[in-house]
Amino acid sequence: MISRDGGRVQAPSHLTIETVIPLFKNGLQATGETSLVVDLAQVVTVDSAAVSLLLAWLREAQRSSVQLCFTHVPENLLSLARLYGVVDMLPLCGNDSAQS
């Protein structure tokens, strides 16, 4: 599950097909926030479901008029997003960069 601290969301260490279903169902639950930062620093294991989850969270935020950005995106997740041609759709914050 994700943990929340105000406008910061901490993603779990595994974002795979086996783990993302509850995250899809629960969504970001952005109640009252106008902006959210999703911190992916603890993420170590990903598959294509992780990319789908990030895009779903992004759609949810856009529908709720919430500014969303992802930080500490692991390289393995960025590589998948590049492979699927969606890396430019992911709003990265801080010093993160999708370029490589």
N, C-alpha and C positions, 0 to 999 in steps of 0.2 A: 504494500500500500504506500501511498504518498504521504509525506508529512508536510504540515503547513506551519509557517511562521509569518503571520501577516500576509504580505504580498509576495512571499517567497515560498515556492513549492519544491520540496526535495524528492526527486524520483528515486525509486528503489534500484538495487544493484543489478537486477535482471529484468530486461525488457524483451521478452520472447513470447511466442505464441502461447506458451503455457502460463504466462504471468500477466499478460496485458488485458485479458477479458474483464476482470473487475475494474481495472483502470479506465477502460472504455465506458463501462456501465456507470461508474461513479462520476466520471468527468472531472473537471478542475474545481467545480463548486465555487466559482468566483462570486461569492456573495458580498456585495458592497465594494469590492476593489475596482479601481479603474485601471490598474496595471498589475501584471503578475510576471514574476521571473521564475522560470522553471530551471532549477539547478540539476544538471545531469552529472555532477562530479562523482557520484558513487556508482554510476552505471558502468558495469564491466562486461556484461553479456547482452548481446543484441541479435535480433534477426529482423527480417522485413516487417514483422509486426510492430517493431519499435518505430519505424518510419511512419507507418499508418497511424500509430497512436499520436505522434507529434502533430501530424496533419489534422487529426480529429480534434486535438486540443486547440489547435490554431483556429479551426472552423468554429468551435464552441466559443472561443474568445471573441472572434469577429462578430458572431451573432449577438453576443452580450455586450458589445462595444467596450471590450477590455483590451488594453494594449498588452501583448504577450511577447516575451522574448525568451530564448533558450541560452543558458550559459553553461560553460564547462562541458560542451558537447564532445564526447569521446570520438577519437579518430575513426574507430570502426563504424560508428553510427553515421558520421559524415561521409564515409566511403560508400555506405549503402545508399544514402541520399543522393550522392553524386551518380552512382550507378543507375538509379531510377530517374534521374533527371529532375529531381525536386529540391536539390540543395538550396537553390536561390529562393525558394518559397519559405524557407525556415528563417524567421527573424532571430538573428544572433545578437546578444548584447555583450557589453564589456569588450574585452580584447579578443574575443573569439572571432575566428575567421573561417569561412568555408572555402577559401582559396587554397589550393595545393594541387 
